[in-house]
Amino acid sequence: MTRSIGLPRARPEIDALPAYSRASGAATVRWRASSNESTIAPSPAVVEAIARKGAHGHLYPTLFADDLVAALAERLSVPADAVLTGAGSLALLQQVLTAFTGPGTEVVHAWRSYEAYPILIGIAGATAVPVPLDAAHRHDVDAMIAAVTPDTRAVLVCNPNNPTGTELTETELRRLLDHVPSDVLVILDEAYREFAEEQVDGVELLREYPNVVVLRTFSKAYGLAGLRVGYAVADSAVAAPLHAAAPPFGLSSVAEAAACAALTDPGHTDRIVESVRAGRRHLRTGLADRGIETPASGGNFVWIPVGDQAASLDAACVAHGVSVRAFSGEGVRVTVGDRDAEDAVLAAVDAFTADRQN
């Protein structure tokens, strides 16, 4: 019998997935302002916890990060079975989409927003329904409501929005929640909440709207991006299938210990947040002085909406020693918190402007 020659084929949805873009020059520049990482190292308490737990790296962690779940449940005043942890909020989003969506279903989300959304929606086999941002680079709540159909299983909201930094008010979120059917999940991605001016609390909304799932992370305001720790909060009935489908040992013991330690040092988190807010003010003021208006940001970054000049500004930034994240035809996102990097971006803007005038 002759064996046919060929290779296994992935699902068609996987072949059609968009690629996650990489920042230009990130490996060679002096300053990396492209990934929204903290510019401040983790708390000393975190470093100590990592060292202690690392000495026991030959042992498995608890099945479901029991210590961190308990700490978060107490902190948020929710039952422990309402909390899930994972390797970053992105892993938890994939878990939610896998459990509640699939082929023949739709997920409504704003666009431009976090570029991983259409990738994860596609992996789940669902259809992404992108809704354009409004002219102010904000979620268009009314358009998102109008995009909901009988096939919709989830509405995904990034608040503050990545990469534009714009925020929804509590009134706007409540309007969305009041109009979305109760059997449709509303996933609130609050990765940047600690830096926000509005600081709408999705967990408080969850107490009134049980179809809400809140995603948060330790990557940003806690400075633990390299350890990959996130958590989700949901109504216990919604969380139950997520627990059932959760991979055991999904969070390393080192990551769990680091996150628990980070919660014990709120002063360090406050310093990270204040550094970001100062950086936002500095960069936005410098850009305004140069005639470039930017939307108010609730993230640890600033959005520069230069449209089809995004690639040129990106190249100017790399030439000045700083990597940023360019989105072709739309704009450039710059992580803040390092004054030297912010000044390098402003110098790049000067060069970019001069080139355009020549």
ZILINJO-V433124 format. One record per pair of residues at least 12 apart in sequence whose ideal C-beta (glycine too) atoms are under 6 Angstrom apart, sorted by the first residue. I is the first residue (numbers start at 1). GAP is how many residues later the second one is. Records with the same first field share a line. If there is no record, write none. Layout:
BEGIN
I=GAP  GAP
END
This chain:
BEGIN
13=109  112
17=102  105
18=100
23=300  302
24=290  294
25=293  298
26=297
29=292  293  294
30=291
31=291  310
32=291
33=289  291  301  302  308
34=289  290  291
36=264  265  299
37=188
38=185  234
39=298  299
40=183  232
42=181
43=219  222  225
45=216  219  220
46=212  215  216
49=208  209  212
50=204  208
53=200  201  204
54=200
60=189
61=188  191  192
63=185
65=20  186  191
67=193
68=17  188  191  192
69=14
71=189  192
72=159
76=127
79=157
81=155
82=151  152  154  157
83=150
84=148  158
85=146  166
86=144  164
87=141
88=140  142
89=102  126  128  141
90=26
92=123  138  140
93=27  122
94=26
95=147
96=117
97=23  27
98=26
99=142  143  146
100=53  85
101=23  25  52  53
102=23  24
103=22
105=21  46  48
106=21  23  45  46
107=14  19  21  47  49
108=21  36  39  40  44  47
109=47
110=21  23  29
111=19
112=218
113=45  48
114=44  48
117=39
129=18
131=12  13  16
137=27  29  158
138=28
139=29
141=31  34  35
145=34
152=32
154=31  33
155=25  31
156=31
157=31
158=31
160=32  36  138  139
163=140  170
164=131  139
165=132  133  134  138
166=129
167=29  31  131
169=29
170=30
173=27
177=32
182=29
185=26  28
186=25  26
187=26
188=14  26
189=26
190=12  26
191=26  29
192=28  107
194=27  79
195=78  81  103  104  105
196=102
197=101
202=12
203=30
210=25
213=19  21
214=19
215=17
216=15
217=13
218=41
220=80
221=48  51  52
222=40  47
223=49
224=34
227=28  31
229=26  30
275=62
276=24  60  61
279=57  58  63
280=17  22  56
282=60
283=19  53  59
284=18
286=60
290=59
301=32  33  34
302=32
303=28  30
304=27  28
305=26
306=25
308=21
310=16  18  21  22
313=19  39
314=12  18
316=32  35  36
317=28  31
320=24  27  28
321=23
322=19  22  23
END
